[in-house]
Amino acid sequence: MKSILLLTLFSFFLFAKSEDYETIHSLVERFYGKALEHNCNLRPRLDFMYKFSKNDDKMIAKLKSTLSEFMDRSKIKEVLEKIPEEFRIKKKKARTVLKTKINLINSAQTDETKDLHDAILVEIAFELPEFYDDEGIFENCYKKWIHKSIDIQHLEQVKRDIYSMTSRYDTFVENFKIEMKGANNLTATIQTHIHLANDVVNQLLQASTPQIEKIANENVKPRLDKLSDLYTELFDILESVKESLEDYNLHRLRWAEFLIGMRSSHNSIRKSKDELDLLCQ
């Protein structure tokens, strides 16, 4: 059985995969060039806007990998047939209880984990115009900005704001490290409990009829319950990872708008429609 995602890295390299749109990377590069026109070399102080690791391929491959079930259908059938129809777990049919729990764990291992992986991949593949700019405002302003020189006052504002932007980024990275460490530890714990669960299931399959009910009640069910709880914890962490990436991407949107003049500072609101119309002429 292929193990569930082992999150051994704590960062991603966020850059565009599409050739149809300008990327944050290319926007930053253009800004560096425009700043140099004013004898201002900012490289690499804005690189945080498009990357925080150079090792994305292995991580993305893991996120895209197919995860195997905890228990396949043939083994589920074998387990259920081993348990006499009349056996109970807390007054419920033992077969029904175990089948439900195994199916839930299978779903957690494959469907729910995959959904979270896919959601994280969406955030990794984040891009500017296609991602959020339905009205084309950013795209229009960006195309105009490409052919303009930077206003010196705006350049000075960017220089002042870089520290605050970098601090926000550093906070994100620190939180991300904590989340990844938690995911690493929990993933290792889940792997241990998968082995333990398989051990007690195999014990049940080898047991004589008089032992089966006790093993199902005292060994198998508690192991499956623990696995379910651990998956719930893992999903919470993966959801937090996704939300952290969403927050990072939201700030990147704001920072990108700031660089091209759609915002007066990195934390200000967008300029008014009239101001943007003037900016994008």
Secondary structure in CASP SS format (residue, H / E / C, confidence):
PFRMAT SS
TARGET T0000
AUTHOR 0000-0000-0000
METHOD secondary structure of the structure
MODEL  1
M C 1.00
K C 1.00
S C 1.00
I C 1.00
L C 1.00
L C 1.00
L C 1.00
T C 1.00
L C 1.00
F C 1.00
S C 1.00
F C 1.00
F C 1.00
L C 1.00
F C 1.00
A C 1.00
K C 1.00
S C 1.00
E C 1.00
D C 1.00
Y C 1.00
E C 1.00
T C 1.00
I H 1.00
H H 1.00
S H 1.00
L H 1.00
V H 1.00
E H 1.00
R H 1.00
F H 1.00
Y H 1.00
G H 1.00
K H 1.00
A H 1.00
L H 1.00
E C 1.00
H C 1.00
N C 1.00
C C 1.00
N C 1.00
L C 1.00
R C 1.00
P C 1.00
R C 1.00
L C 1.00
D H 1.00
F H 1.00
M H 1.00
Y C 1.00
K C 1.00
F C 1.00
S C 1.00
K C 1.00
N C 1.00
D C 1.00
D H 1.00
K H 1.00
M H 1.00
I H 1.00
A H 1.00
K H 1.00
L H 1.00
K H 1.00
S C 1.00
T C 1.00
L C 1.00
S C 1.00
E C 1.00
F C 1.00
M C 1.00
D C 1.00
R H 1.00
S H 1.00
K H 1.00
I H 1.00
K H 1.00
E H 1.00
V H 1.00
L H 1.00
E H 1.00
K H 1.00
I C 1.00
P C 1.00
E C 1.00
E C 1.00
F C 1.00
R E 1.00
I E 1.00
K C 1.00
K C 1.00
K E 1.00
K E 1.00
A H 1.00
R H 1.00
T H 1.00
V H 1.00
L H 1.00
K H 1.00
T H 1.00
K H 1.00
I H 1.00
N H 1.00
L H 1.00
I H 1.00
N H 1.00
S H 1.00
A H 1.00
Q H 1.00
T H 1.00
D H 1.00
E H 1.00
T H 1.00
K H 1.00
D H 1.00
L H 1.00
H H 1.00
D H 1.00
A H 1.00
I H 1.00
L H 1.00
V H 1.00
E H 1.00
I H 1.00
A C 1.00
F C 1.00
E C 1.00
L C 1.00
P H 1.00
E H 1.00
F H 1.00
Y H 1.00
D C 1.00
D C 1.00
E C 1.00
G C 1.00
I H 1.00
F H 1.00
E H 1.00
N H 1.00
C H 1.00
Y H 1.00
K H 1.00
K H 1.00
W H 1.00
I H 1.00
H C 1.00
K C 1.00
S C 1.00
I C 1.00
D C 1.00
I H 1.00
Q H 1.00
H H 1.00
L H 1.00
E H 1.00
Q H 1.00
V H 1.00
K H 1.00
R H 1.00
D H 1.00
I H 1.00
Y H 1.00
S H 1.00
M H 1.00
T H 1.00
S H 1.00
R H 1.00
Y H 1.00
D H 1.00
T H 1.00
F H 1.00
V H 1.00
E H 1.00
N H 1.00
F H 1.00
K H 1.00
I H 1.00
E H 1.00
M H 1.00
K H 1.00
G H 1.00
A H 1.00
N H 1.00
N H 1.00
L H 1.00
T H 1.00
A H 1.00
T H 1.00
I H 1.00
Q H 1.00
T H 1.00
H H 1.00
I H 1.00
H H 1.00
L H 1.00
A H 1.00
N H 1.00
D H 1.00
V H 1.00
V H 1.00
N H 1.00
Q H 1.00
L H 1.00
L H 1.00
Q H 1.00
A C 1.00
S C 1.00
T H 1.00
P H 1.00
Q H 1.00
I H 1.00
E H 1.00
K H 1.00
I H 1.00
A H 1.00
N H 1.00
E H 1.00
N H 1.00
V H 1.00
K H 1.00
P H 1.00
R H 1.00
L H 1.00
D H 1.00
K H 1.00
L H 1.00
S H 1.00
D H 1.00
L H 1.00
Y H 1.00
T H 1.00
E H 1.00
L H 1.00
F H 1.00
D H 1.00
I H 1.00
L H 1.00
E H 1.00
S H 1.00
V H 1.00
K H 1.00
E H 1.00
S H 1.00
L H 1.00
E H 1.00
D H 1.00
Y H 1.00
N H 1.00
L H 1.00
H H 1.00
R H 1.00
L H 1.00
R H 1.00
W H 1.00
A H 1.00
E H 1.00
F H 1.00
L H 1.00
I C 1.00
G C 1.00
M C 1.00
R E 1.00
S C 1.00
S C 1.00
H C 1.00
N C 1.00
S C 1.00
I C 1.00
R E 1.00
K C 1.00
S C 1.00
K H 1.00
D H 1.00
E H 1.00
L H 1.00
D H 1.00
L H 1.00
L H 1.00
C C 1.00
Q C 1.00
END
